Amino acid sequence: MSGVEETDDIMMMCCASCGIAGVDDVKLKKCTACYLVRYCSVECQKEHRPQHKRACKKRAAELRDEILFKQPESTHRESDEDADKNLIKRIEANDSVALCHMGVRCNIEGDHRNAFEYFTKAAALGDALAHYKLWILYSEGRGVVQKDKKKE
């Protein structure tokens, strides 16, 4: 063990203010903000506060950031198969967002007729994006029956 680690271990086992060791008859309480130092009494904590304040605030901020920015485990992600099953269930329940999403998929794959049908259903349910996607299909003449201009 290095000298720094030994010093840290000793500090953790004694009051940061008066230096009383934590033994059976003396219970040391951790600083509730940073958990770095221990005190034998409230008086010692108050006395040591001016010296400890800056380090305490810094460590407390680090602990908050750790909690706030902790990334979720990868096990929470849905597999592609599960996501597709979920999308199908939502389509069957007439979820306008799911219908529009499936329309986008069909459009990307070049299946403009099915894309048109999905967008039409989603638009009927009030989905604004579906209305916009229908406008694009109409303006590009995809998935819609075009009138013969010569007959007009």
Residue pairs with C-beta under 8 A, 6 or more apart in sequence:
1 9
11 37
12 37
12 38
13 21
13 22
13 28
13 38
14 20
14 21
14 22
14 28
14 38
15 22
15 28
15 38
15 39
15 40
15 41
15 44
16 37
16 38
16 39
16 44
16 48
16 52
17 39
17 40
17 44
17 45
17 47
17 48
18 40
18 44
20 26
20 40
22 28
22 38
22 40
26 40
27 40
28 38
28 39
28 40
29 38
29 39
29 40
29 45
30 36
30 37
30 38
31 37
31 38
31 39
31 45
31 52
31 56
33 56
33 57
33 59
33 60
34 55
34 56
34 59
34 60
34 63
35 59
35 63
36 55
36 56
36 59
37 48
37 52
37 56
39 45
39 48
78 86
87 98
87 101
87 102
90 97
90 98
91 98
91 99
91 102
94 121
94 125
96 121
96 122
96 125
96 126
96 127
96 130
97 122
97 127
99 118
99 119
99 121
99 122
99 125
99 127
99 130
100 118
100 119
100 122
100 127
100 129
100 130
100 133
102 118
103 114
103 115
103 116
103 117
103 118
103 119
103 122
103 130
103 133
104 115
104 133
105 115
106 112
106 114
106 115
106 118
107 115
107 133
107 137
107 142
107 143
112 137
112 142
112 143
113 143
114 143
115 133
115 137
115 142
115 143
116 134
116 137
116 142
116 143
116 144
118 130
119 130
119 133
119 134
119 137
120 130
120 134
121 130
122 129
122 130
123 130
123 131
123 134
137 143
137 144
138 144
